[in-house]
Amino acid sequence: MAKIVIKQVKSSIKRPANQKKVMASLGLRKMNQEVEHEATPSILGMVNKVKHMVSVKEI
């Protein structure tokens, strides 16, 4: 599997609760924080839910 780096670029303040939970489950809590994950279908689905708040790059 490929690895991806997910970076939070927008705040989760004033977002629906399900989007906040997705951000927390990805491990993102602060602005400009980066986390590394395997590019599994479940992770890619979570990224797709919050694509307007994150940037993704492949390693």
C-alpha positions as CSV (number, residue, x, y, z in Angstrom):
1,M,0.0,0.0,0.0
2,A,1.1,3.5,-0.7
3,K,1.5,6.0,2.2
4,I,-0.2,9.4,2.2
5,V,0.5,12.5,4.3
6,I,-2.6,14.4,5.3
7,K,-2.3,18.0,6.4
8,Q,-5.1,20.1,8.1
9,V,-5.4,23.4,6.2
10,K,-8.7,24.7,7.5
11,S,-10.3,24.7,11.0
12,S,-13.0,22.3,12.1
13,I,-14.7,25.0,14.1
14,K,-18.4,25.5,13.0
15,R,-18.4,22.2,11.1
16,P,-20.9,19.4,11.5
17,A,-20.2,16.9,14.3
18,N,-19.5,14.0,11.9
19,Q,-16.8,16.0,10.1
20,K,-15.2,16.8,13.5
21,K,-15.2,13.1,14.4
22,V,-13.6,12.2,11.1
23,M,-10.8,14.7,11.7
24,A,-10.2,13.4,15.1
25,S,-10.2,9.8,13.9
26,L,-7.6,10.8,11.3
27,G,-5.5,12.2,14.1
28,L,-5.8,15.8,13.2
29,R,-6.3,18.2,16.1
30,K,-4.5,21.5,15.2
31,M,-4.0,23.6,12.1
32,N,-1.0,22.7,9.9
33,Q,-0.7,19.3,11.6
34,E,0.4,16.5,9.4
35,V,-0.2,12.8,9.9
36,E,0.9,9.8,7.8
37,H,-1.4,6.9,7.0
38,E,-1.6,3.9,4.7
39,A,-3.8,4.6,1.6
40,T,-6.5,2.1,2.5
41,P,-10.1,2.4,1.2
42,S,-11.3,3.4,4.7
43,I,-8.7,6.2,5.1
44,L,-9.4,7.5,1.6
45,G,-13.1,7.5,2.4
46,M,-12.5,9.6,5.5
47,V,-10.3,12.0,3.5
48,N,-13.0,12.3,0.9
49,K,-15.5,13.4,3.6
50,V,-13.2,16.3,4.8
51,K,-11.4,17.1,1.5
52,H,-12.3,20.8,1.9
53,M,-10.3,21.0,5.2
54,V,-7.2,18.9,4.3
55,S,-4.5,18.6,1.7
56,V,-3.2,15.2,0.7
57,K,0.1,14.2,-0.8
58,E,1.5,10.7,-1.6
59,I,4.9,9.6,-0.4
